Amino acid sequence: MEINIQSIDTIREAAHEFIQHIGDTRVFAFYGKMGAGKTTFVKAICEELGCHDVITSPTFSIVNEYTLNTDLPTLDTHTAYHFDFYRIKKLEEVYDMGYEEYFYSGALCLIEWPELIEEILPDDSVRVSITEQEDGTRKVSF
């Protein structure tokens, strides 16, 4: 599946379309270069799911927890965990933070920089690629 984001003004529409395809999946791994728009897209997804929390990149905290206010029938959770593993130096750091409690909790897990923890991603994770196009638009593929 591919979704095109024409501009920052249409990102919420793209997030809404993405949400329509979540189904029963709870763990999403977002791949993309620095500046591709991973955090911005995750923020739009959470906002579309009714999150009123301040949504920021968890670059230093590694994980942020958000409350979702949605009655989307396929989403039976009101919690989202937003991860940013950019600063992870060793996989042991992820073990120490108790990643399993998050990934297997049934909550929505939105992971940035998953390439640094590939070997522990759940088998049913959906890999989402965000690429900047020559014209500045973004393509979201999953």
Salt bridges, closest charged atoms under 4 A:
GLU2 OE2 - LYS139 NZ 3.81
GLU47 OE1 - ARG12 NH1 3.47
GLU47 OE2 - LYS43 NZ 2.95
GLU48 OE2 - ARG12 NE 2.64
GLU48 OE1 - HIS16 ND1 3.46
ASP76 OD1 - ARG26 NH2 3.26
GLU112 OE2 - HIS82 NE2 2.58
GLU118 OE1 - ARG127 NH2 3.48
GLU132 OE2 - ARG138 NH1 3.54
